[in-house]
Amino acid sequence: MKYLSLIQAITAVLLIIVILLQQRGSGLSTVFGGEGGFYRTKRGIEKFLFLASIILAFIFFGLGLVMVIW
């Protein structure tokens, strides 16, 4: 149980870092009609950070569930 808490804390820190490294700039401007309307795909490091944030979020959520059930 102690190890699961440690792994979850490490996952949380990595998730925070990955989210903060993602590109900023769109913010709320897209909600109010900004950003033009062009389509852009994620490539390279941007795609890696996006996928890493999804994977880390699932790991974090899964560990939370395991710790509650255990």
GIVEN-V433412 format. One record per backbone hydrogen bond with DSSP energy under -0.5 kcal/mol. NH is the residue of the N-H (numbers start at 1). CO is the residue of the C=O. E is the energy in kcal/mol with one decimal. If there is no record, write none. Layout:
BEGIN
nh = <NH;NH>
co = <CO;CO>
e = <E;E>
END
This chain:
BEGIN
nh = <5;6;7;8;9;10;11;12;13;14;15;16;17;18;19;20;21;22;22;29;30;30;31;32;33;34;37;38;46;48;49;50;51;52;53;54;55;56;57;58;59;60;61;62;63;64;65;66;67;68;69;70>
co = <1;2;3;4;5;6;7;8;9;10;11;12;13;14;15;16;17;18;19;26;26;27;28;28;30;29;35;35;43;44;45;46;47;48;49;50;51;52;53;54;55;56;57;58;59;60;61;62;63;64;65;66>
e = <-1.7;-1.7;-2.6;-2.4;-2.1;-2.3;-2.4;-2.3;-2.1;-2.5;-2.5;-2.2;-2.3;-2.6;-2.3;-2.3;-1.6;-0.8;-0.7;-1.5;-0.5;-0.5;-0.7;-1.1;-0.9;-2.9;-2.3;-0.8;-1.3;-2.0;-2.6;-1.8;-2.6;-2.6;-2.0;-1.6;-2.5;-2.7;-1.9;-2.1;-2.3;-2.6;-2.5;-2.8;-2.7;-1.9;-2.2;-2.5;-2.4;-1.7;-2.6;-2.7>
END
